[in-house]
C-alpha cells in the first residue's frame, strides 16, 4: 500500500476487517492489571461472526487481567494494515464454555484447550469499537464500529 493510493471506502475496510478476522491465526491481546501494569501477548483466536474467542491459562497475567478487568484491545501484527478492536471480555471456565467455541478451536487449530494439562479459561470478546486504516490518508474514516454498532 502506498500513501498515494486512494483510500479505501469504509465499507471496503469493514469487509477487509471481517476477512482478516476469519483468516488470521494470531492476534495481539493487550490487557492491564488493577495497578495499570500492561500486558501484551499474541494468542490464537477465532471469530464467530459476533465476537472474538480467546483461550489462555487462567493463572497467567492475560487470563487474570481479562477475568478481573474485562477490557482488552486486540490488534493484528501488520503495521501497514492496522486493525484495532476494543472489546469487553467475558470469562468462561473449561466447564461452562459453549461447545461451539471449543469445536471451533478444534476445527481451526486441531487443539482443545480443555485437554491441556494446565487449566485454560476461555474469553469471549465482544467488540465495542473497531478502527482500521492503511497509512495516514485513511485516518479520517478509521472508525468502523462505535459503542458496539457498526457505523458502516
C-alpha positions as protocol buffer text, in pm:
chain_id: "A"
residue {
  index: 1
  type: UNK
  ca { x: 0 y: 0 z: 0 }
}
residue {
  index: 2
  type: UNK
  ca { x: 142 y: 336 z: -99 }
}
residue {
  index: 3
  type: UNK
  ca { x: 34 y: 662 z: 54 }
}
residue {
  index: 4
  type: UNK
  ca { x: -51 y: 784 z: -296 }
}
residue {
  index: 5
  type: UNK
  ca { x: -312 y: 510 z: -336 }
}
residue {
  index: 6
  type: UNK
  ca { x: -675 y: 611 z: -296 }
}
residue {
  index: 7
  type: UNK
  ca { x: -817 y: 548 z: 49 }
}
residue {
  index: 8
  type: UNK
  ca { x: -1048 y: 250 z: 81 }
}
residue {
  index: 9
  type: UNK
  ca { x: -1411 y: 324 z: 149 }
}
residue {
  index: 10
  type: UNK
  ca { x: -1540 y: 247 z: 499 }
}
residue {
  index: 11
  type: UNK
  ca { x: -1741 y: -41 z: 351 }
}
residue {
  index: 12
  type: UNK
  ca { x: -1428 y: -188 z: 192 }
}
residue {
  index: 13
  type: UNK
  ca { x: -1241 y: -154 z: 520 }
}
residue {
  index: 14
  type: UNK
  ca { x: -1518 y: -336 z: 706 }
}
residue {
  index: 15
  type: UNK
  ca { x: -1505 y: -620 z: 451 }
}
residue {
  index: 16
  type: UNK
  ca { x: -1126 y: -633 z: 491 }
}
residue {
  index: 17
  type: UNK
  ca { x: -1154 y: -642 z: 873 }
}
residue {
  index: 18
  type: UNK
  ca { x: -1411 y: -923 z: 865 }
}
residue {
  index: 19
  type: UNK
  ca { x: -1195 y: -1120 z: 620 }
}
residue {
  index: 20
  type: UNK
  ca { x: -892 y: -1087 z: 847 }
}
residue {
  index: 21
  type: UNK
  ca { x: -1095 y: -1198 z: 1148 }
}
residue {
  index: 22
  type: UNK
  ca { x: -1181 y: -1512 z: 952 }
}
residue {
  index: 23
  type: UNK
  ca { x: -836 y: -1597 z: 811 }
}
residue {
  index: 24
  type: UNK
  ca { x: -573 y: -1476 z: 1059 }
}
residue {
  index: 25
  type: UNK
  ca { x: -435 y: -1723 z: 1313 }
}
residue {
  index: 26
  type: UNK
  ca { x: -290 y: -1492 z: 1578 }
}
residue {
  index: 27
  type: UNK
  ca { x: -398 y: -1165 z: 1733 }
}
residue {
  index: 28
  type: UNK
  ca { x: -220 y: -936 z: 1980 }
}
residue {
  index: 29
  type: UNK
  ca { x: -409 y: -911 z: 2309 }
}
residue {
  index: 30
  type: UNK
  ca { x: -348 y: -610 z: 2533 }
}
residue {
  index: 31
  type: UNK
  ca { x: -470 y: -600 z: 2891 }
}
residue {
  index: 32
  type: UNK
  ca { x: -375 y: -442 z: 3221 }
}
residue {
  index: 33
  type: UNK
  ca { x: -391 y: -541 z: 3584 }
}
residue {
  index: 34
  type: UNK
  ca { x: -559 y: -341 z: 3863 }
}
residue {
  index: 35
  type: UNK
  ca { x: -243 y: -131 z: 3905 }
}
residue {
  index: 36
  type: UNK
  ca { x: -238 y: -48 z: 3534 }
}
residue {
  index: 37
  type: UNK
  ca { x: 61 y: -269 z: 3454 }
}
residue {
  index: 38
  type: UNK
  ca { x: 20 y: -356 z: 3085 }
}
residue {
  index: 39
  type: UNK
  ca { x: 49 y: -699 z: 2930 }
}
residue {
  index: 40
  type: UNK
  ca { x: 69 y: -768 z: 2556 }
}
residue {
  index: 41
  type: UNK
  ca { x: 75 y: -1121 z: 2413 }
}
residue {
  index: 42
  type: UNK
  ca { x: -13 y: -1291 z: 2084 }
}
residue {
  index: 43
  type: UNK
  ca { x: -281 y: -1559 z: 2112 }
}
residue {
  index: 44
  type: UNK
  ca { x: -465 y: -1790 z: 1879 }
}
residue {
  index: 45
  type: UNK
  ca { x: -820 y: -1672 z: 1832 }
}
residue {
  index: 46
  type: UNK
  ca { x: -1136 y: -1740 z: 1643 }
}
residue {
  index: 47
  type: UNK
  ca { x: -1415 y: -1520 z: 1517 }
}
residue {
  index: 48
  type: UNK
  ca { x: -1772 y: -1648 z: 1543 }
}
residue {
  index: 49
  type: UNK
  ca { x: -1931 y: -1367 z: 1344 }
}
residue {
  index: 50
  type: UNK
  ca { x: -2015 y: -1164 z: 1655 }
}
residue {
  index: 51
  type: UNK
  ca { x: -1723 y: -1198 z: 1895 }
}
residue {
  index: 52
  type: UNK
  ca { x: -1359 y: -1298 z: 1919 }
}
residue {
  index: 53
  type: UNK
  ca { x: -1285 y: -1608 z: 2127 }
}
residue {
  index: 54
  type: UNK
  ca { x: -952 y: -1650 z: 2306 }
}
residue {
  index: 55
  type: UNK
  ca { x: -813 y: -1918 z: 2531 }
}
residue {
  index: 56
  type: UNK
  ca { x: -524 y: -1885 z: 2771 }
}
residue {
  index: 57
  type: UNK
  ca { x: -421 y: -2020 z: 3107 }
}
residue {
  index: 58
  type: UNK
  ca { x: -635 y: -1884 z: 3387 }
}
residue {
  index: 59
  type: UNK
  ca { x: -329 y: -1809 z: 3602 }
}
residue {
  index: 60
  type: UNK
  ca { x: -117 y: -1613 z: 3355 }
}
residue {
  index: 61
  type: UNK
  ca { x: -132 y: -1230 z: 3351 }
}
residue {
  index: 62
  type: UNK
  ca { x: -360 y: -1211 z: 3046 }
}
residue {
  index: 63
  type: UNK
  ca { x: -603 y: -1463 z: 3193 }
}
residue {
  index: 64
  type: UNK
  ca { x: -616 y: -1278 z: 3525 }
}
residue {
  index: 65
  type: UNK
  ca { x: -643 y: -937 z: 3358 }
}
residue {
  index: 66
  type: UNK
  ca { x: -928 y: -1040 z: 3128 }
}
residue {
  index: 67
  type: UNK
  ca { x: -1114 y: -1206 z: 3413 }
}
residue {
  index: 68
  type: UNK
  ca { x: -1073 y: -913 z: 3651 }
}
residue {
  index: 69
  type: UNK
  ca { x: -1067 y: -611 z: 3419 }
}
residue {
  index: 70
  type: UNK
  ca { x: -1285 y: -738 z: 3137 }
}
residue {
  index: 71
  type: UNK
  ca { x: -1143 y: -486 z: 2888 }
}
residue {
  index: 72
  type: UNK
  ca { x: -896 y: -552 z: 2611 }
}
residue {
  index: 73
  type: UNK
  ca { x: -757 y: -418 z: 2289 }
}
residue {
  index: 74
  type: UNK
  ca { x: -688 y: -662 z: 2008 }
}
residue {
  index: 75
  type: UNK
  ca { x: -465 y: -592 z: 1709 }
}
residue {
  index: 76
  type: UNK
  ca { x: -315 y: -770 z: 1411 }
}
residue {
  index: 77
  type: UNK
  ca { x: 61 y: -765 z: 1358 }
}
residue {
  index: 78
  type: UNK
  ca { x: 69 y: -570 z: 1032 }
}
residue {
  index: 79
  type: UNK
  ca { x: 154 y: -203 z: 1093 }
}
residue {
  index: 80
  type: UNK
  ca { x: 64 y: -105 z: 737 }
}
residue {
  index: 81
  type: UNK
  ca { x: -283 y: -258 z: 761 }
}
residue {
  index: 82
  type: UNK
  ca { x: -393 y: -156 z: 1109 }
}
residue {
  index: 83
  type: UNK
  ca { x: -695 y: -314 z: 1277 }
}
residue {
  index: 84
  type: UNK
  ca { x: -770 y: -226 z: 1640 }
}
residue {
  index: 85
  type: UNK
  ca { x: -1059 y: -388 z: 1824 }
}
residue {
  index: 86
  type: UNK
  ca { x: -1153 y: -259 z: 2168 }
}
residue {
  index: 87
  type: UNK
  ca { x: -1374 y: -506 z: 2348 }
}
residue {
  index: 88
  type: UNK
  ca { x: -1532 y: -633 z: 2663 }
}
residue {
  index: 89
  type: UNK
  ca { x: -1428 y: -979 z: 2774 }
}
residue {
  index: 90
  type: UNK
  ca { x: -1641 y: -1240 z: 2945 }
}
residue {
  index: 91
  type: UNK
  ca { x: -1456 y: -1529 z: 3109 }
}
residue {
  index: 92
  type: UNK
  ca { x: -1565 y: -1893 z: 3081 }
}
residue {
  index: 93
  type: UNK
  ca { x: -1419 y: -2191 z: 3259 }
}
residue {
  index: 94
  type: UNK
  ca { x: -1344 y: -2510 z: 3071 }
}
residue {
  index: 95
  type: UNK
  ca { x: -1667 y: -2646 z: 3215 }
}
residue {
  index: 96
  type: UNK
  ca { x: -1900 y: -2364 z: 3114 }
}
residue {
  index: 97
  type: UNK
  ca { x: -1758 y: -2259 z: 2776 }
}
residue {
  index: 98
  type: UNK
  ca { x: -2010 y: -2310 z: 2493 }
}
residue {
  index: 99
  type: UNK
  ca { x: -1943 y: -2629 z: 2298 }
}
residue {
  index: 100
  type: UNK
  ca { x: -1946 y: -2432 z: 1971 }
}
residue {
  index: 101
  type: UNK
  ca { x: -1643 y: -2228 z: 2082 }
}
residue {
  index: 102
  type: UNK
  ca { x: -1447 y: -2540 z: 2175 }
}
residue {
  index: 103
  type: UNK
  ca { x: -1545 y: -2707 z: 1848 }
}
residue {
  index: 104
  type: UNK
  ca { x: -1432 y: -2404 z: 1652 }
}
residue {
  index: 105
  type: UNK
  ca { x: -1092 y: -2406 z: 1827 }
}
residue {
  index: 106
  type: UNK
  ca { x: -1052 y: -2773 z: 1745 }
}
residue {
  index: 107
  type: UNK
  ca { x: -1153 y: -2719 z: 1382 }
}
residue {
  index: 108
  type: UNK
  ca { x: -924 y: -2418 z: 1330 }
}
residue {
  index: 109
  type: UNK
  ca { x: -616 y: -2530 z: 1525 }
}
residue {
  index: 110
  type: UNK
  ca { x: -656 y: -2902 z: 1593 }
}
residue {
  index: 111
  type: UNK
  ca { x: -644 y: -2818 z: 1964 }
}
residue {
  index: 112
  type: UNK
  ca { x: -891 y: -2833 z: 2251 }
}
residue {
  index: 113
  type: UNK
  ca { x: -754 y: -2616 z: 2534 }
}
residue {
  index: 114
  type: UNK
  ca { x: -954 y: -2819 z: 2786 }
}
residue {
  index: 115
  type: UNK
  ca { x: -731 y: -3120 z: 2715 }
}
residue {
  index: 116
  type: UNK
  ca { x: -413 y: -2939 z: 2816 }
}
residue {
  index: 117
  type: UNK
  ca { x: -259 y: -3034 z: 3150 }
}
residue {
  index: 118
  type: UNK
  ca { x: -272 y: -2673 z: 3275 }
}
residue {
  index: 119
  type: UNK
  ca { x: -619 y: -2525 z: 3329 }
}
residue {
  index: 120
  type: UNK
  ca { x: -727 y: -2294 z: 3048 }
}
residue {
  index: 121
  type: UNK
  ca { x: -1000 y: -2033 z: 3051 }
}
residue {
  index: 122
  type: UNK
  ca { x: -1191 y: -1908 z: 2751 }
}
residue {
  index: 123
  type: UNK
  ca { x: -1278 y: -1545 z: 2683 }
}
residue {
  index: 124
  type: UNK
  ca { x: -1548 y: -1407 z: 2456 }
}
residue {
  index: 125
  type: UNK
  ca { x: -1454 y: -1055 z: 2349 }
}
residue {
  index: 126
  type: UNK
  ca { x: -1746 y: -853 z: 2219 }
}
residue {
  index: 127
  type: UNK
  ca { x: -1621 y: -566 z: 2003 }
}
residue {
  index: 128
  type: UNK
  ca { x: -1716 y: -221 z: 2124 }
}
residue {
  index: 129
  type: UNK
  ca { x: -1500 y: -16 z: 1889 }
}
residue {
  index: 130
  type: UNK
  ca { x: -1322 y: -111 z: 1566 }
}
residue {
  index: 131
  type: UNK
  ca { x: -1074 y: 104 z: 1378 }
}
residue {
  index: 132
  type: UNK
  ca { x: -893 y: 18 z: 1055 }
}
residue {
  index: 133
  type: UNK
  ca { x: -658 y: 211 z: 828 }
}
residue {
  index: 134
  type: UNK
  ca { x: -374 y: 194 z: 579 }
}
residue {
  index: 135
  type: UNK
  ca { x: -135 y: 483 z: 631 }
}
residue {
  index: 136
  type: UNK
  ca { x: -223 y: 838 z: 733 }
}
residue {
  index: 137
  type: UNK
  ca { x: -456 y: 913 z: 441 }
}
residue {
  index: 138
  type: UNK
  ca { x: -714 y: 668 z: 580 }
}
residue {
  index: 139
  type: UNK
  ca { x: -712 y: 803 z: 935 }
}
residue {
  index: 140
  type: UNK
  ca { x: -1010 y: 1039 z: 897 }
}
residue {
  index: 141
  type: UNK
  ca { x: -1253 y: 749 z: 835 }
}
residue {
  index: 142
  type: UNK
  ca { x: -1087 y: 485 z: 1053 }
}
residue {
  index: 143
  type: UNK
  ca { x: -1381 y: 430 z: 1292 }
}
residue {
  index: 144
  type: UNK
  ca { x: -1592 y: 139 z: 1167 }
}
residue {
  index: 145
  type: UNK
  ca { x: -1768 y: 49 z: 1494 }
}
residue {
  index: 146
  type: UNK
  ca { x: -1865 y: 263 z: 1789 }
}
residue {
  index: 147
  type: UNK
  ca { x: -2048 y: 158 z: 2105 }
}
residue {
  index: 148
  type: UNK
  ca { x: -2076 y: -198 z: 1971 }
}
residue {
  index: 149
  type: UNK
  ca { x: -2255 y: -95 z: 1650 }
}
residue {
  index: 150
  type: UNK
  ca { x: -2105 y: -97 z: 1303 }
}
residue {
  index: 151
  type: UNK
  ca { x: -2123 y: 258 z: 1164 }
}
residue {
  index: 152
  type: UNK
  ca { x: -2078 y: 132 z: 806 }
}
